Amino acid sequence: MCTKRALVWSLLVLSVVDMGLGVSSITLGVLGIRALLVQKSQTSYSTPIWSGVCFLICGACGILCAKKRTGFTMILFSACCICGLIGGILNVQFVRAMVKRVNNLHSLHLTFLCLAALGILGCTLSTWLTCRLASYEQKRLFLERDLSLHHSVEMKSPCGSPVGSV
């Protein structure tokens, strides 16, 4: 069973990878738009840019979640991962539709699909790691509360009977 420290480091590394995939996807999306402007095609390459933005935000929230392990940051990160998943899946669907229309940019389409697949995988793993981390935090908070209840001292009057009893 992996430790909490290993989960945090894995989440941090995966978040940095997600940010790298986001920057790569945005860069290739801009290059794809420039290639289409040269060809004067009507097909749009903005979906890799939007999925790249989703991956970039997901990675930034993952770094925040690794630093501050509060309930709010974990929920925010999980929501960003879900948005990254949706963005990646939509990117795959739109790129598949573009392949049918434009025939001479197959290497660019394949690169878009690979980046989207890696982003989807990264978001899925990040969501799983966040759930594991939230489980550890929940257990830690439960143990802290349980220990504080056991160490509470009952108030007693000087004669030994509890306060308020006559």
Secondary structure, DSSP 8 states (H G I E B T S, - for coil): ---HHHHHHHHHHHHHHHHHHHHHHHHHHHHHHHHHHHHT-----HHHHHHHHHHHHHHHHHHHHHH---HHHHHHHHHHHHHHHHHHHHHHHHHHHHHHH--S-HHHHHHHHHHHHHHHHHHHHHHHHHHHHHHHHHHHHHHHHHHHHHT----B-TTSSBTT--
